[in-house]
Amino acid sequence: MKDDAEMLEEEEFNSSTDEELSENEKFEAWKRRAEAIVELREAQEDMRNEESRRWEDWIVDDNGNGSYSSWSQDSDNGTGEAKDDVLSESSDLIPEKGFVESVRDLVLGREDDDILYEDRVFKYASSNSAKFLAVLIIIPWALDFVVHDYVLMPFLDRYVKTVPLAAQMLDVRRNQKLEMVKDLKFEKARFRLEVEIGKSPPLSDDEMWWELRHKALELQDEWRLENRRAFANIWSDMVFGISLFILLYFNQNQVALLKFTGYKIINNISDTGKAFLIILITDIFLGYHSESGWQTLLEIIVEHYGLEVDQAVITIFICLVPVVIDACVKLWLFKFLPRLSPKVSNIFREMTRH
């Protein structure tokens, strides 16, 4: 009776401890088991490939002539049975289902417990990763929007009106004045065209001057507002980066889930798909036609932060940085990629060769 009571107490204790396990601990246990299953399968596959290569090397002689026929002719001496034994041993490295079970699983869509277990782990990790990724996008963007439009812009409007130095710093710059001149010339030509086609009455010199002056004041206000927006973009983007860093730093478990999900997604892509993605990404950013893309990207960044950068600086940057990145990528492709994934490396070389 005492033994039964002790067993019941142990079972109650074990059940209580199982209930106290958190979701993170359960996931870690799931993850370790899933990784062990994957490693076991990869090891079994490597063992089978190594065993088959070993027998193929033994069958083929040094001159490249197959000695399989002479080996099979000695089957009366018992060597033929050895061949069957080897094939059966190599096939037994990975357990296979029977014909009936395979047909049943194919028709009913059933899978073994290990695959279902891995699917449950991946579903848990992917759902949590999607939620965390949404948080990483929404919260920093919302803070960026609120700080830019409701904190910095009203502050800069009052600050520019009261502080002359701030008004001078955020005033229209030289390159912007040149753009204003081009716009005023276009506006003057538009007035003359409308007069010529009879769309508007003829304008005197004074009327033309007042119209152009009104347009110049509008352009001046627009460029000053654009400069305040660009200055606010610098600080609001800093808030975006700081908030993103805080979310990543204080959510290490979610970051681990995100890495695990990304690894599983990339691992599920075929070798041909991986080679295709490598070629696609390198051609977009480092191809012969990517100069226009780099030019447009840098112009957008410069305009976003209101920086006054000479076109020669952008050209020098494009001539240096993409070339250095291209050299590093080529070094990784031809030196480190064959070690990481020989199949992807071979497929990549075949695709680039043709």
Protein Blocks (a to p, Z undefined) as FASTA:
>chain_A
ZZmmmmmmmmmmmmmmmmmpcfklmmmmmmmmmmmmmmmmmmmmmmmmmmmmmmmmmmpc
fkopafklmmmmmmmnopmmmmmmmmmmmmmmpccddfklmmmmmmnopacfklmmmmmm
mmmmmmmmmmmmmmmmmmmmmmmmmmmmmmmmmmmmmmmmmmmklmmmmmccfklmmmmm
mmmmmmmmmmmmmmmnopaccddfklmmmmmmmmmmmmmmmmmmmmmmmmmmmmmmmmmm
mmmmmmmmmmmmlmmmmmmmmmmmmmmpcfklmmmmmmmmmmmmmmmklmmmmmmmmmmm
mmmnopacdfklmmmmmmmmmmmmmmmmmmmmmmmmmmmmmmlmmmmmmmmmZZ
